[in-house]
Each structure stands twice: as C-alpha cells, then as structure tokens.
Amino acid sequence: MADAPARSESEMPARAAGGLAIAAAIVAFGFIGSRLLGVLRTVVIANAFGSSPELDAYNIAFRVPDLIFQVLAGATLGSAFIPVFARLYRREGEAAAWRLASRVLNIVTVATAALCAVAFVLAPVLVPMLAPGLGEDLGRRDELMDEAVELTRIMLLSPLLFAVSGIITGILNGRQRFFLPALSPMLYNLAIIFGAVFLADEWGVKGLAVGVVIGAGLHLAIQVPGLFRERMRYEPGFGWGDAAVREVARLMGPRVVGLAAAQVNFVITGFFASKVGSAAISNLTYAWLLAGLPLALFGMALSTAAFPRLADQAADEDMQSLTATISRVLRVIMFLTVPAALGLAILREPATVVLLERGEFLRGDSLITAAALGWYCMGIVPQAGIEIHSRGFYALGDTKTPVVLAVIAVAFNLSLSAALWQRFETEGLAFSVSTAAWLEWGLLYWLYTRRTGADAAGDLRAIATIAVCGGVMALVLAAGFAPFELDGWSDHLVVGLAGAVAGGAIYAGMANLLGVAELREAASRLRAIVGRSIEPPAIQD
C-alpha cells in the first residue's frame, strides 16, 4: 500500500530478531520436551534392561535403520532442500515450491524404501560387521547376533516413515512453521517409553523395537495437518529434468557423505565397544544420551531455528546480515553450552546415579557410564559450534566443506579409537569422539571466517570471556564438592541439585561481573517469551 507507514531500518532488524527469538523459543520448547522425554526414555530403559547384552543387541540393531534415515532424509532436510525451497517460494511463487517439495518427497521415499529392502535381506551380513565382539565374552555370540538381526528387521520400517516425516519437517521449517515439527519428537519418545513399560515384560527388547516403529508413525502423523494448513499442492512424479530437483541432488550429494561420516563415528564406537566386553555398548550409549541433552537444548535448537533465516539471507545475498546472525547465535550457544558442559562433567556421577541407577541398572554401570560421560562432555562445546557453522556453509550452498572436514574427523576418531580402546576401554572411545569434534570445529570455523570475512576476533573475545566464567564455576564446584563422599541415591541427589544451583549462580555472577552481553540478552529474551506466553499466540501452526 502506498500510504502505509514505512518501517525504519532499526525497526526491521528488531522485528527479525524478535521473529528469530520466537522461532528459537518454539524449537527450544520442542527440544526441551523431546529431551526431557528422552531422559525419561533412558531412565525407563535403564530400569528395565540395565546394561544387559540384550540391550547391546538393540543398540547395535538401531544403527542400520538410523543410518538409512540420516543419510537420505537427513541429507535432504537441512542442507539441500530448505535453501532451494525457500528461494523458489520467494522468487518463483508457491506453485514452483510445492512442485519441488512433491518431487523431493517422492524421490526420497522411493529411495528409502529400496534401501530398507536391501538392508532387510543383508541384515545377517551387516550386523556382525558392526559389532564383531557382541556377546563373545559371554559365549552368546550367535544368540545375540540373531536377536540383533531380528531387531534390525523390525526397525527397518521406521526409516521409511521418518523419510516422509523428515521432508514434511523441512517443508514446515522452510515456511517458518516450527510447532508441529517440535511436537513430533516428543511423540516418538513417548512411543518408545510405551514399548519399554508395557511391551518389554512380554517381548523383551523387541518391545523397544516395536515402540520405535510406532513412534516413527506418530512422528509423521502429527505433522501432516501442517501441510493442509500450508495448502500444499502435491504432485506425483520425480521431475528428474527439473533444475531445482537437480540442485537439491547436487547439494545433497556431499551431505550424504557428511552424514554417513557422522554415523560412522557411532559405528566406530560400537565396533570397538563390542570388543571391550558385554555392556560396553550400552554404557557408552547411556553416556552419549546424557551428554546430548545440553547439545540438543542449545546447539541444535538455536541452530535449527536460525537456519531458515540464514537461507533467506543467503538467497538475498545479504552476507552482512548472515554473518551477524551466525555470530549472534554462536555467542548465545556458547554462553549456554559452556557452563552446561562443564557442570555436567563435574557432576557426572551424581547425574548418572540419580537419573539411571535403579532396577537393572547397578552401581557398577553408573561408574562406567559416568566415567565415559565426563569425556563426552569435553566434546559438547565443539559439537554445538559445528551445528551453527555447518549451517552457515549450507545456507551459502556449500555442502562440500563441512563434509570434507567431517570425513577428516572420522578418520581421526578411527585412528584414536584404535589406539586407545584396549588400554582405556570406554573412556578412551569417548575421549576419541570428543577430540575429533574439536579438530572438526576448529577447521570449520577457520574456513568459515576465511569464506565470509566474519568478525572472528569479536567472537573469540566473547567466547574467551564465557570460558573464564565457566572455568571459575568449574573450579569452585570441583573444590566445593570434592570433600564429600557420596554413598546412596539421596546423597547424589542433594549434591547434584546443590551443584546445579550453585554452579548457575556462580556463572551468572561472573558473567554479570565481566559484562557478558549474552547474560542480559538471555534474560530479556526470557522475559519476552514469558510475556508472549500469556498473550494470544503470534504464530499458530
């Protein structure tokens, strides 16, 4: 409208920042809910199965279906589909965007179904390759291998459901709709909890596998109404000659290799853990799930929320805004992740005992899991940094650089794991993963600053200040709780809660003393989110 009041330049960034804050809040809600349910899922599984050899079989069986989904749907979702979809929607209109969405959905679904069929047939060959030592120390190798093969075949239905659901997630995120995709992981976790609570008594770990398939179905079903809200116009066909489809395929190619490399890290850990002995695979899995909580809440949530905006800024060739957004998100991620990683590392034993030690999960399991958790915590910060900087490259249409670095990190992890597993067992394997993450992030950030001309000096000063605050907090916690000898569950609960409260207060106090800007920003965003929560919602999915 000609007579509409013009918005000032200062107002427009403020509205953009507010939109990013709302998006981040919705995604964070989803991640928080999903991760809390994920913790509950882990607690329920630990109570029912502990670190049993049967659970090792389940964890190994999970690898093949997860690899298929991550490599195909995961590769398409983030780095390849969303930027092209967002650009088509902005420049060529809805019809072109929906045509691309339909064709990508068709291609990924058919390709996933074909891979699942091949994996079903080859499961007896693939599973022994992933965990050659499974059950060997107990004299149960053949029995557990057969069980792992059966579990793999049950769960191969889940990547097909996730492939469709993943593309729908990409469509909704590309349209800045985050609520339904945020709910879907919660339903997935609830289904696995259902399997552990109601199906495990009769079916054992097969109940977990059935829960995975049910959860994948719910993950898809909850998002379908979002397509109707967006008035998606589905078209059959693959459109091999479509330039946009070819562009997605071009961007997807390197990302397939990158995600495969990330999954190979899990394969490497499982491979050597199976040689360590029974329960090693499960103990490392528990430790990884606990370490993944702050990574998901902060690194993944904020990076996921920021990515569609980064894609839009790249499409507009607005490099200044893109680098400013990445810098801002990076600093907030570091502000939240550094104390979480350090605090969890210091309080690793109370956290493990309080969350997991019950039922079939015994004190010996707690000690092994906590030891590995401490080393996994060392890798939380770089993995969070990788989340945002890799998305910076994806937004620019460069999927090759993150992939090359991911492959380098996998090779480093493989070499280090091979050198350390016999002497240091599960701790050596966790250390290898974290050290490889530092190498990958360091190279990724260096290349990112060279590519974009981002303010590396400003970022590093901010991160250094945050590190000082976190270091003071860690030193005080370590010194304050070192004299305590913890025995029962209640002792660990008291120390864990007291440590979390004290650590948060010390960190916030240091951040305030040193004038860390992210402290004030986090507080203002929280007040804004709380204020909006008591008003009619601004975004409805």
Sequence and secondary structure as in RCSB ss.txt:
>XXXX:A:sequence
MADAPARSESEMPARAAGGLAIAAAIVAFGFIGSRLLGVLRTVVIANAFGSSPELDAYNIAFRVPDLIFQVLAGA
TLGSAFIPVFARLYRREGEAAAWRLASRVLNIVTVATAALCAVAFVLAPVLVPMLAPGLGEDLGRRDELMDEAVE
LTRIMLLSPLLFAVSGIITGILNGRQRFFLPALSPMLYNLAIIFGAVFLADEWGVKGLAVGVVIGAGLHLAIQVP
GLFRERMRYEPGFGWGDAAVREVARLMGPRVVGLAAAQVNFVITGFFASKVGSAAISNLTYAWLLAGLPLALFGM
ALSTAAFPRLADQAADEDMQSLTATISRVLRVIMFLTVPAALGLAILREPATVVLLERGEFLRGDSLITAAALGW
YCMGIVPQAGIEIHSRGFYALGDTKTPVVLAVIAVAFNLSLSAALWQRFETEGLAFSVSTAAWLEWGLLYWLYTR
RTGADAAGDLRAIATIAVCGGVMALVLAAGFAPFELDGWSDHLVVGLAGAVAGGAIYAGMANLLGVAELREAASR
LRAIVGRSIEPPAIQD
>XXXX:A:secstr
 TTS    TTHHHHHHHHHHHHHHHHHHHHHHHHHHHHHHHHHHHHHHHTT HHHHHHHHHTHHHHHHHIIIIIH
IIIIIIHHHHHHHHHHT HHHHHHHHHHHHHHHHHHHHHHHHHHHHHHHHHHHHH TTTTGGGT HHHHHHHHHH
HHHHHTHHHHHHHHHHHHHHHHHHTT  HHHHHHHHHHHHHHHHIIIIIHHHHTHHHHHHHHHHHHHHHHHTTHH
HHHHTT     S  TT HHHHHHHHHHHHHHHHHHHHHHHHHHHHHHHHHH TTHHHHHHHHHHHHHHHIIIIII
HHHHHHHHHHHHHHHTT HHHHHHHHHHHHHHHHHHHHHHHHHHHHTHHHHHHHHH STT  HHHHHHHHHHHHH
HHTTHHHHHHHHHHHHHHHHTT  HHHHHHHHHHHHHHHHHHHHHHHHHHHHHHHHHHHHHHHHHHHHHHHHHHH
HH   HHHHHHHHHHHHHHHHHHHHHHHHHHTT    SHHHHHHHHHHHHHHHHHHHHHHHHHTT HHHHHHHHH
HHHHHHHHTS  S   
